[in-house]
Amino acid sequence: MQMNDSQRIEAPRQKVWEALNDPDVLKASIPGCEELVKHSDTEMEAKVKLKVGPVKATFGGKVTLNDLDPPNGYTIEGEGSGGVAGFARGGAKIRLEEDGPDATILNYEVDAKVGGKLAQLGARLIDSTSKRLAGEFFAAFAEQVAPTEHATEEINAEAPEQKKGWLGGLFGGKKADPAAEEPAA
């Protein structure tokens, strides 16, 4: 399977580069990622639970970063095994280009091979699942690197509300603590 695409991320190239090397950001961005351990600047290990068509499996795998060219890009090579579900191995070339001072174009070229039950599912299902997972990854990654206004509004909506007093309590706001209110004089 081969896949080439690019994504525009609303963040400076250096920030995108740092996020691509941050295990916490990657774990939050990779669909189904349960565990991501960074052993060195070039080696990581992951556990990912995925469903591809009728096949569900937990994949354990190792990833190596090569051809590091900070903050311009690198090559990722990895392989993972999902037991009887099969295996996947491949790589991706990642290139970062500045798109003005506050945006970056992330280009990627993926070449991967699958075997076992996964290979029996057919190329169309594998390709469509791969594209869906890539879309989910980049949406989550962009949200981690440069939260949108919508996400910021959701975060603010989840923040604890300030006491609104008796009027706010009447109209569905958080009720004020009755012990804190003094009787009107």
N, C-alpha and C positions, 0 to 999 in steps of 0.2 A: 504494500500500500504506500502510495506517495501522496503528500499533501503540501501545498505551498500557499501561503497567505500572508497578510500583514494586518496589524491592528494599530490604531492610533490611540495612544494613552496620554491623557492630559496631565503630564508631569515631565519635568526635565529629565534628560537622558541619564544623568548620574543617579537620580532617585530611582529610576526604573532599573538600572544596573544593580543597585544595592538590593532592591526588592527581589530581583531574580536570583540573588545569592543568599537570601534570608529564609531559613527553613520555616519560620513561623508564617511568613507571608505565603510561601509555596504550599505549606500544609493546608492553610485556609483556602487556597485557590484550586487545588487539585481535587476534582470531583471524587468523592468516596475515600479520600485519604484519611486513614486512621492513625498513621504514625509516619514521621519523617525525621530521620536522625542524620545530622551532618557529622561525618567522621573527620573530614579535613576540608580545605578550601576546594578540593576537586572531587571528593567522594561523599555520596549520600546513600542512605538505605531507606526504603519506603515500604509501607504495607497499605494497599489500596483495595477496597471492596467495590466490585463492579458487577453490573448486569449487562450482558450483551445478548440481546434477543432472549432466548429461554435459558441461557447459561449464566449462572451466578457463581462468582468465585472471589476469593481473597487472594490477591497477588502480592507476593513478596519479591522485591527486586533491588538491584543495585544500579546506581547511576554514577557515571564518571563525567566530569567536565574537562574538555580538552581545548586546545587552541585558544586559551584565555587571552582576550585583548580588551582589558577594561578601558573605558566603559562602552566599547563598540560591539562586543558580542563574544560568543563561544560556541563550541560544539558539544552537544550532549550525546552520550552513548549509554545505553542501558539495556538490561534484560530482566525479565520477571517471569515467575512461574506461578501458575494458579492450580497446581496439582493436576487432577484429571481434566480440568477445563482447558488446559493447554499452557502455552507460553507465548510471550511476546518479546521481541528484541528489535532494536533499531537505534536510530539516532536522529538528531535534529540540529540544523545550523541556525543559530539565532544571531541576527544583526540588528543593531539599534542605530537609528538615524535621527538626528535632531530635526524637529519640525517647528522651528521658532524657539524662543527661549523657554517656553513652558509646555512643550508637547514633544512626544517621541513616537516615531514609527517603529514598531517591533515587527521585523520580517522573520519568517520562519520557513524552513524547508524540512519536511519530515519524510523519512524513509523507514518503514517498519515491516516486520514479518511476524505472522502469527502461525501457531501450529496447534495440534490437538483438536479438541472439540470446537474451539474457536474457529479454526480454519475450515471446518465443515459447515459453518453457518453461511458462508458465501461472501464474496467480495462486496456486494452491495450493502449488506447489513453491517459488515465491518466498517466500510467507508462512511456510511451514514452515522453510525455510532461514534466513530472517531471525530467526525465533524461536529457532532453535538457536544461531545466531551471537550473538544478544543474551544467551542463557543462558550461553554460553561466556565472553563478555566479562565479565558480572557476576560469574561464579564466579572468574575470574582477577583481576578488579579487587578484589573483596573480599579475596582472598588476599594481594594486594599491600598493601592498606591495613591490614588487620587479620588477620594469619595465624592460622589455627585451631590448636588444640592438636595435631590430627593432622599438620598441615604442620610444626609445630615439632618433633614427634617424629621426622618423616622427616628434617628438617635435622639434628637431633641424632644420628640413626642414621648419617648420612653423615659426621659429624665424625670426624676421626682419633681412633682409640682410643689409650688410654694403654697402655703395656706392661703385660702381665698376668703376666709371668714364666713359668716352666716349666709351672705348673699350667694357666694360661690357654692356653698353646700346646698342651697335651695335649688339651684339650677344644674345640679349634677357634678359640680366641682368637688374637690376634696373637702370634707367637713373639717371645720376648725375644732380644736380641742376645747370642749366646754369648760374645762377647768381653767383655761387660759383667758376666757372671756369674763369681763366684769359686767355686772348689771348696769343698765342705763340709769343715770341719775335724773 
